[in-house]
Amino acid sequence: MKRTVLILVTLAVLTLGTVSYASLDKRQATVPSTQATAQVLSKYEVGPPDAQELLELVNAERARVGVAPLVIDEGLNASAQIKADDMDNNNYFGHVDANGKHGYEYACEYSASCKVPSENIRWTPLAASTSRVVYDDWYNSPQHIAAIRKAGYTLTGIAVSNSADKYYTVQHFCIAK
């Protein structure tokens, strides 16, 4: 779906732009007579939040600061999905559920490799929710970006759940045993 949207946007930009060339000097092109105003969006800026896209954005930041990339752990994917679904199904946003359980506690339950867990969460309105929006919100939060950049974390799991009007995104981190 995202690939189709990107292709359509690219085609629109290519067909909107025209260039006229000066007939007086064939070696020098003039400024385009009509310039396309459409902006080409990256895959991170189109469609709903996506776990793989978020992993790419997180690992790009880790590379930028000289930290090894995170590796997906299927148990952490499961724990993140359980937390995202719990917030969605019970209509709350927070690290602690109604029973007093911290979301990161699921990480050790579902991942045999997890020694020290952590959690990033985010909710975004349905109409304005993309991987870039979720990542930028984490990036602009000191606690969330610290978790993303923490060298001790080597494993991760990311999940998205959506209700009628919002997306819940959860990232679990782990220091491996």
ABEGO torsion letter per residue (X at the ends): XAAAAAAAAAAAAAAABBBBBBAABAABBBBBABBBABBBBBAAABEBBBAAAAAAAAAAAAAAAGBBBBBBBAAAAAAAAAAAAAAAAAGBBEABBAAGBBAAAAAAAABAABABBBBBBBBBBAAABBAAAAAAAAAABAAAAAAAABAABABBBBBBBBBAABBBBBBBBBBBX
